[in-house]
Amino acid sequence: MAVQKENLQKGMEKLLSIGPKLTGSQGQLAFIKYLKEQISAMDLPLYTDPFYFESWEATDAAFSVFSEEGEETPVHISSVHPYSGETPDEGVKAQLLYLSGLDKAVKAEGKIVVMKIEDLGKIPSEVAFDKRSAYPEDTVMPAFYNGPVATAMVRCLAEGALKLLKPAAAVFVWQGIPDAAVEGQWMPFIQDYLGLPVIWLNASDGDAVIAAAKAKQTAFLKLTAKKNKYAYTETFYSIIEGTQKDSGEVVIVNTHTDGPNAVEENGGIALLELMRDLRETPPARTHIFLFTTGHFRLPVFKDIRTGGFQSASRWLQYHRNLWDGKGSHLKCVANLAVEHLGCLEWIVDDGEYVGTGKPDVEMVYTGNKYMDELYLETVKEHRGNVRSITLKGHNMLHFGEGQNFFTMGIPGICLVPGPYYLCVQSEGMEAEKFDLDLMAAPTETFRRLIRKLDASDARAFGKSEGYSFVFAKSVSGGDGFLPGHFVRRLVGSIKAGQNAGQPDD
């Protein structure tokens, strides 16, 4: 039974009506309730792992700068830093300090520090990505690893040290990224609780604040939040038993249920449709459909014993009997991860943030050559309007909830597009950047992949190949960073140096 777009449409309408689904929020719980109701309507079993954790939700934010004459000017806040910290209810009023180096750090106590957060700019994409294949063959990703998501993840890795300076609050100013592209970015979401109130400003508003900080002007900042030490959330899963379940082999199909907008995360809607298909015509192997929580609160939901990294690691640790193949345990022979469907491409073009009308480039991690060839074969069967690049896990990076399966040696095919707006929290849920046809097509791809894997001998699947390191095939159509290129560049540099030392004829 082919994928029914009507079902996807209904699911997306429900998702949009719920609003943001951040971890432990009422929105996420409502989305989980909806997904479970749909699964129950299929007469399939449900199993739940309940979790309690300390949640943080901003309730009010304001920022203004005072002139030398005492005139107060409000400043637009592009977003608040999640799980940063809180001011008193009345806010704080303090001198601004532009923090540009260690020489200023000792003066930060009690002040509102202002910092530039520069776009990563010219870091080659091969630092993060190692290409396997592309379809169509001329599909490329940007040559440089940058943008708001990458920048916040990398630039804020050491922000914990900022708290040690004892400032009253902090203002992060985006640099090198258009204002429209940073509006509402719920970033970064991979850090632990900071204990310091932090807001983000776009470059246009932030440049004036930087000037005010250099002039030692005073500012007012308020950031209050609701904290719940016993916030509830849950991971749940359903098992569709195979007609040949005695083989002990299982396939795990997974996504997560938390996210701030229409595409992050709508994978659960696609999984429902895949489950309907298997419910209609039962598979040979048992299939587990896993819906994890905690992707947007990873510091407290990842489990290092099963690779850490993503929220699925917690489920893998708790339920080894369902996947590790030891003794009488079931053995997971393949993993399919489905996230971020229906993404339209938005890019920075000549300094403007614009939609191209094209599908966003799909990043698809394939665990080994077998899985890569199977994915490409399946995409070519039925998809026209597609731009897909398959990747290896590289330099310990493998974005998305398929990473832990990959780390544990399970071969997989994992869809995880990464548009600029992936982590934006906005009133419209970024719905204008979503396309139903671009959701239905990959859902159909994964429906076919499930059937093809189910009809194949698991011995052909192999294991995940593990991470590649340093050397990488280019995702942008360039040379990449490969041993041969490296040696040629090194030899060329040596020769250039030798020639530079020779006298002219």
Legacy VTK file of the C-alpha trace (Angstrom):
# vtk DataFile Version 3.0
C-alpha trace
ASCII
DATASET POLYDATA
POINTS 505 float
0.000 0.000 0.000
1.601 3.242 -1.136
1.886 6.172 1.226
-1.349 8.132 1.573
-0.721 11.878 1.468
-4.097 12.490 3.091
-2.865 10.798 6.268
0.314 12.875 6.279
-1.741 16.036 5.741
-4.000 15.267 8.705
-0.998 14.517 10.864
0.722 17.764 9.924
-2.442 19.763 10.574
-2.537 18.284 14.071
1.157 18.982 14.619
0.773 22.615 13.552
-2.293 23.090 15.754
-0.293 21.885 18.768
2.547 24.365 18.296
6.145 23.925 19.522
6.956 20.570 21.101
10.016 21.256 23.248
11.027 18.499 25.644
8.547 18.106 28.487
6.278 20.897 27.235
2.523 20.631 26.987
2.978 20.723 23.214
5.197 17.681 23.215
2.883 15.769 25.531
-0.083 16.592 23.282
1.856 15.366 20.236
2.818 12.142 22.029
-0.827 11.629 23.025
-1.907 12.037 19.401
0.717 9.595 18.095
-0.212 6.991 20.686
-3.915 7.346 19.911
-3.207 6.692 16.242
-1.140 3.607 17.081
-3.816 2.296 19.433
-6.367 2.728 16.640
-4.267 0.271 14.611
-4.658 -2.215 17.487
-0.898 -2.307 18.025
0.794 -2.603 21.428
2.403 0.382 23.138
5.248 0.425 25.662
6.284 3.533 27.587
9.448 4.665 29.369
8.458 7.586 31.637
11.033 10.236 32.553
11.147 13.128 34.985
13.672 15.912 34.591
14.155 19.613 35.328
12.703 21.643 32.472
13.272 25.312 31.628
10.894 27.527 29.680
11.417 31.255 29.145
8.418 33.328 30.275
9.566 36.907 29.670
12.521 38.638 28.046
13.368 42.301 27.573
16.480 44.311 26.791
17.169 48.024 26.536
20.150 50.383 26.465
20.498 53.742 28.212
22.156 56.698 26.531
24.617 58.913 28.386
21.683 61.240 29.025
19.696 58.392 30.575
17.254 57.871 27.707
16.154 54.210 27.471
15.942 52.542 24.049
14.355 49.058 23.779
16.297 46.534 21.687
14.730 43.653 19.769
15.720 40.197 21.050
16.060 37.664 18.227
15.816 34.718 20.651
16.698 33.591 24.144
19.410 31.059 24.881
17.601 27.873 26.045
18.511 26.573 29.484
20.778 29.577 30.055
19.591 31.183 33.274
17.277 33.765 34.802
17.441 37.283 36.114
15.376 38.387 39.117
11.772 39.161 38.188
12.633 42.863 38.151
15.562 42.259 35.770
19.080 43.658 36.118
20.516 47.053 35.289
24.270 47.162 34.849
27.112 48.524 32.780
27.727 46.878 29.414
31.120 45.306 28.776
32.222 44.311 25.299
34.096 41.066 25.858
36.597 40.563 23.062
39.537 38.949 24.846
41.048 37.826 28.117
42.174 41.350 28.957
38.543 42.325 29.494
37.485 39.112 31.240
38.689 40.139 34.698
36.387 43.152 34.551
33.216 41.183 33.784
31.868 40.608 37.304
28.458 42.183 37.787
28.316 43.554 34.250
26.205 42.646 31.218
28.799 41.256 28.849
28.360 41.582 25.090
30.025 39.084 22.765
30.164 38.594 19.009
29.311 35.106 17.753
30.883 34.950 14.309
29.533 32.684 11.580
31.898 29.751 11.139
32.623 31.044 7.664
35.384 29.170 5.902
35.539 25.856 7.774
35.451 23.208 5.011
32.369 20.998 5.081
34.694 17.991 4.977
35.447 18.637 8.647
31.933 17.382 9.391
30.874 15.385 6.319
32.325 12.562 4.224
30.388 11.884 1.031
29.444 8.441 -0.238
27.176 9.221 -3.195
24.697 11.749 -4.577
21.472 11.671 -6.563
21.284 13.371 -8.942
25.042 13.147 -9.313
25.489 16.926 -9.489
23.843 17.442 -6.075
26.144 19.337 -3.715
26.152 20.802 -0.240
27.750 24.136 0.679
31.554 24.130 0.564
31.762 25.511 4.082
30.310 24.270 7.355
28.466 27.312 8.676
25.047 28.817 9.362
23.185 29.406 12.632
22.894 25.787 13.794
26.540 24.893 13.153
27.778 28.234 14.476
25.891 28.024 17.766
26.909 24.404 18.307
30.622 25.128 17.768
31.055 28.682 19.034
29.205 28.016 22.300
31.007 24.816 23.284
33.095 26.585 25.929
30.453 29.016 27.135
30.483 27.424 30.594
33.685 29.350 31.244
31.711 32.575 30.854
29.819 31.900 34.068
33.115 31.776 35.979
33.609 35.471 35.215
30.454 36.187 37.296
28.706 38.595 34.933
25.125 39.625 35.667
23.993 38.464 32.217
25.265 38.035 28.666
24.263 39.235 25.218
25.360 37.174 22.193
25.395 39.031 18.884
25.191 37.051 15.653
27.731 38.096 13.043
27.892 37.236 9.349
24.360 35.765 9.120
21.308 37.717 7.868
18.912 38.917 10.553
16.008 36.904 9.134
18.009 33.675 9.344
18.744 34.007 13.071
15.275 35.105 14.186
13.837 32.623 16.696
16.809 30.246 16.655
16.403 28.000 19.728
20.134 27.518 20.062
22.296 25.952 21.296
20.320 22.998 22.650
23.117 20.521 23.379
24.613 22.291 26.428
23.752 21.685 30.054
22.074 24.323 32.219
24.332 27.385 32.159
23.139 29.274 35.217
23.583 32.614 33.458
20.846 34.552 31.611
21.755 34.915 27.934
19.899 36.503 25.016
20.673 36.629 21.287
20.614 39.731 19.093
20.813 39.910 15.332
23.711 41.788 13.732
21.720 44.928 12.874
20.519 45.475 16.434
23.650 44.029 17.972
26.134 46.337 16.268
24.591 49.315 18.047
24.746 47.449 21.351
28.416 46.629 20.780
29.072 50.328 20.216
27.194 51.120 23.438
29.261 48.548 25.315
32.496 50.034 24.033
31.230 53.385 25.296
30.550 51.798 28.725
26.843 52.590 28.628
24.309 50.984 30.931
21.654 48.470 29.942
18.624 46.672 31.358
18.113 42.948 30.788
15.301 40.727 31.942
15.011 37.011 31.322
12.627 35.021 33.476
11.785 31.360 33.125
9.550 28.662 34.504
11.549 25.767 35.923
9.950 22.461 36.799
12.136 19.996 38.694
9.687 17.193 37.992
8.658 17.804 34.404
7.247 14.703 32.747
8.086 13.340 29.336
8.258 9.891 27.817
9.784 7.653 25.201
7.439 5.079 23.724
7.616 2.295 21.200
5.446 -0.239 19.437
6.294 -3.714 18.190
4.857 -5.234 15.018
5.612 -8.933 15.198
6.839 -10.619 12.040
5.477 -13.769 10.496
8.957 -15.258 11.013
9.582 -13.789 14.445
11.326 -16.948 15.613
14.391 -15.813 13.649
15.041 -13.351 16.461
15.848 -10.615 13.927
14.364 -7.143 14.237
14.496 -3.879 12.330
14.203 -0.681 14.372
12.629 2.399 12.809
13.045 5.527 14.926
12.556 9.266 15.293
12.077 11.722 18.174
8.978 13.641 19.270
10.371 16.975 20.487
11.129 20.040 18.379
10.246 23.709 17.923
8.583 23.810 14.495
6.845 22.027 11.606
9.804 20.013 10.359
11.663 19.528 13.650
10.179 17.080 14.457
7.562 15.596 12.099
9.134 12.158 11.730
6.476 10.646 13.973
3.786 11.427 11.366
5.789 9.513 8.741
6.309 6.578 11.109
2.548 6.262 11.568
2.158 5.802 7.829
4.914 3.172 7.738
3.187 1.330 10.567
-0.139 1.369 8.741
1.529 -0.301 5.778
3.036 -3.083 7.909
-0.235 -3.487 9.781
-1.975 -4.056 6.434
0.579 -6.619 5.226
2.636 -8.047 8.120
6.420 -8.254 7.616
8.543 -11.374 7.932
10.819 -9.802 10.549
9.614 -8.126 13.700
9.748 -4.329 13.478
10.094 -1.941 16.406
8.920 1.645 15.939
10.676 3.897 18.430
9.665 7.448 19.375
12.243 8.920 21.748
12.149 12.036 23.882
15.030 14.247 24.944
16.538 15.220 21.597
16.196 18.844 22.688
17.532 18.149 26.170
20.419 15.843 25.312
22.622 16.542 28.363
20.174 14.671 30.598
18.864 12.085 28.144
21.928 10.673 26.398
23.563 7.546 27.818
27.297 7.099 27.276
27.027 3.319 27.781
25.393 3.012 24.372
27.376 5.671 22.598
25.897 8.825 24.101
25.313 11.491 21.460
21.540 11.152 20.902
18.378 10.465 22.899
18.025 6.955 21.439
21.046 5.959 23.534
18.884 5.921 26.670
16.393 3.512 25.103
19.207 1.302 23.779
20.669 1.020 27.267
17.323 0.239 28.905
16.221 -2.341 26.332
19.258 -4.354 25.297
17.046 -7.421 25.123
15.351 -5.915 22.076
18.447 -5.358 19.936
21.899 -6.577 21.064
21.530 -10.256 20.013
23.233 -11.617 23.109
21.934 -14.933 24.440
18.176 -15.027 23.952
17.973 -11.325 23.102
16.560 -10.114 19.810
19.123 -8.962 17.266
18.677 -5.687 15.396
19.903 -6.258 11.844
19.087 -2.800 10.446
18.037 0.670 11.550
16.016 3.259 9.669
15.870 6.763 11.156
13.431 9.326 9.775
13.625 13.032 10.672
12.889 16.506 9.257
10.668 15.723 6.290
9.250 18.173 3.744
12.026 20.775 3.874
12.194 23.482 1.235
15.570 25.082 0.620
16.303 28.500 2.081
19.744 29.989 1.532
21.771 33.145 1.993
22.132 34.733 -1.425
24.080 37.984 -1.705
23.428 38.692 1.960
19.694 37.979 1.763
17.882 35.018 3.339
15.614 33.652 0.584
13.716 30.542 -0.477
14.769 28.914 -3.743
11.630 26.830 -4.291
13.827 23.730 -4.511
13.801 20.782 -2.125
16.429 21.123 0.559
19.383 18.794 0.082
18.671 15.579 1.975
21.521 14.391 4.144
21.242 10.618 4.403
23.686 8.610 6.494
24.184 5.118 5.095
26.003 2.696 7.366
27.908 0.784 4.704
28.122 0.168 0.946
25.178 -2.259 0.924
22.855 0.236 2.590
24.098 3.025 0.354
23.401 1.119 -2.848
19.997 0.017 -1.570
19.015 3.588 -0.749
20.125 4.987 -4.113
18.399 2.185 -6.012
15.160 2.866 -4.158
15.261 6.644 -4.612
15.869 6.280 -8.351
12.787 4.054 -8.677
10.186 6.656 -7.909
11.533 10.108 -7.058
12.091 12.972 -9.449
12.145 16.170 -7.412
14.926 15.156 -5.051
18.442 16.224 -4.117
20.088 13.670 -1.903
23.634 13.191 -0.625
24.601 10.040 1.252
27.216 10.290 3.958
29.521 8.318 6.200
29.763 9.027 9.885
32.812 11.301 10.034
35.087 12.620 12.788
32.652 11.249 15.389
29.828 13.252 13.774
26.668 11.576 12.528
23.753 13.949 12.884
20.371 12.654 13.954
18.868 9.870 16.020
20.430 7.106 13.931
23.859 7.870 15.350
23.714 5.519 18.331
22.677 2.558 16.200
25.569 3.348 13.854
27.976 3.613 16.798
26.803 0.249 18.121
27.579 -1.413 14.778
24.041 -1.624 13.382
23.850 -0.783 9.653
21.346 1.907 8.844
19.810 4.432 6.497
19.126 7.683 8.298
17.385 10.723 6.802
18.312 13.981 8.533
18.084 17.174 6.418
19.574 20.225 8.135
18.062 23.468 6.809
18.940 26.878 8.275
15.526 27.048 9.982
15.692 23.603 11.603
15.790 24.951 15.166
13.668 28.078 14.748
10.779 28.648 17.143
8.289 30.970 15.456
4.604 31.796 15.620
3.977 30.257 12.206
6.003 27.118 13.008
8.016 27.707 9.761
5.074 26.155 7.898
5.807 28.243 4.797
9.060 26.334 4.442
7.313 22.932 4.511
6.025 21.032 1.456
3.697 18.019 1.723
4.967 16.387 -1.480
8.525 16.605 -0.153
7.323 14.767 2.942
5.368 12.084 1.084
8.229 11.170 -1.269
10.845 10.165 1.337
8.145 8.466 3.401
7.419 6.298 0.366
11.165 5.691 -0.036
11.360 4.342 3.492
8.235 2.245 2.997
9.947 0.561 0.059
13.216 0.218 1.957
11.421 -1.614 4.761
9.906 -4.067 2.286
13.195 -4.638 0.454
15.116 -5.253 3.648
12.386 -7.569 4.858
12.703 -9.687 1.709
16.510 -9.943 1.995
18.870 -12.151 3.941
20.272 -10.183 6.882
23.713 -11.664 6.283
23.993 -9.317 3.300
23.389 -6.235 5.467
26.759 -6.414 7.207
27.669 -3.989 9.988
28.114 -0.242 10.075
31.554 0.665 8.806
32.360 3.000 11.666
33.537 6.589 11.476
35.987 7.935 8.952
38.571 10.382 10.266
40.320 13.433 8.801
40.219 12.404 5.147
36.874 12.930 3.406
35.363 12.932 -0.066
33.994 16.378 -0.894
30.266 17.056 -0.523
30.553 20.302 -2.499
32.079 19.045 -5.746
35.645 19.979 -4.866
38.709 17.858 -4.223
37.725 17.056 -0.681
40.415 16.084 1.781
41.795 12.752 0.619
45.217 11.139 1.094
46.226 11.662 -2.541
45.221 15.317 -2.530
46.956 15.839 0.803
50.216 14.338 -0.457
50.093 16.396 -3.669
49.488 19.583 -1.720
52.284 18.749 0.701
54.750 17.992 -2.108
53.655 21.137 -3.919
54.235 23.211 -0.794
57.692 21.701 -0.289
58.664 22.356 -3.917
57.326 25.884 -3.697
59.458 26.453 -0.617
62.550 25.026 -2.308
62.006 27.127 -5.412
61.542 30.190 -3.286
65.069 29.675 -1.944
66.690 29.372 -5.383
68.379 32.389 -6.997
66.769 33.762 -10.161
68.408 32.768 -13.427
LINES 1 506
505 0 1 2 3 4 5 6 7 8 9 10 11 12 13 14 15 16 17 18 19 20 21 22 23 24 25 26 27 28 29 30 31 32 33 34 35 36 37 38 39 40 41 42 43 44 45 46 47 48 49 50 51 52 53 54 55 56 57 58 59 60 61 62 63 64 65 66 67 68 69 70 71 72 73 74 75 76 77 78 79 80 81 82 83 84 85 86 87 88 89 90 91 92 93 94 95 96 97 98 99 100 101 102 103 104 105 106 107 108 109 110 111 112 113 114 115 116 117 118 119 120 121 122 123 124 125 126 127 128 129 130 131 132 133 134 135 136 137 138 139 140 141 142 143 144 145 146 147 148 149 150 151 152 153 154 155 156 157 158 159 160 161 162 163 164 165 166 167 168 169 170 171 172 173 174 175 176 177 178 179 180 181 182 183 184 185 186 187 188 189 190 191 192 193 194 195 196 197 198 199 200 201 202 203 204 205 206 207 208 209 210 211 212 213 214 215 216 217 218 219 220 221 222 223 224 225 226 227 228 229 230 231 232 233 234 235 236 237 238 239 240 241 242 243 244 245 246 247 248 249 250 251 252 253 254 255 256 257 258 259 260 261 262 263 264 265 266 267 268 269 270 271 272 273 274 275 276 277 278 279 280 281 282 283 284 285 286 287 288 289 290 291 292 293 294 295 296 297 298 299 300 301 302 303 304 305 306 307 308 309 310 311 312 313 314 315 316 317 318 319 320 321 322 323 324 325 326 327 328 329 330 331 332 333 334 335 336 337 338 339 340 341 342 343 344 345 346 347 348 349 350 351 352 353 354 355 356 357 358 359 360 361 362 363 364 365 366 367 368 369 370 371 372 373 374 375 376 377 378 379 380 381 382 383 384 385 386 387 388 389 390 391 392 393 394 395 396 397 398 399 400 401 402 403 404 405 406 407 408 409 410 411 412 413 414 415 416 417 418 419 420 421 422 423 424 425 426 427 428 429 430 431 432 433 434 435 436 437 438 439 440 441 442 443 444 445 446 447 448 449 450 451 452 453 454 455 456 457 458 459 460 461 462 463 464 465 466 467 468 469 470 471 472 473 474 475 476 477 478 479 480 481 482 483 484 485 486 487 488 489 490 491 492 493 494 495 496 497 498 499 500 501 502 503 504
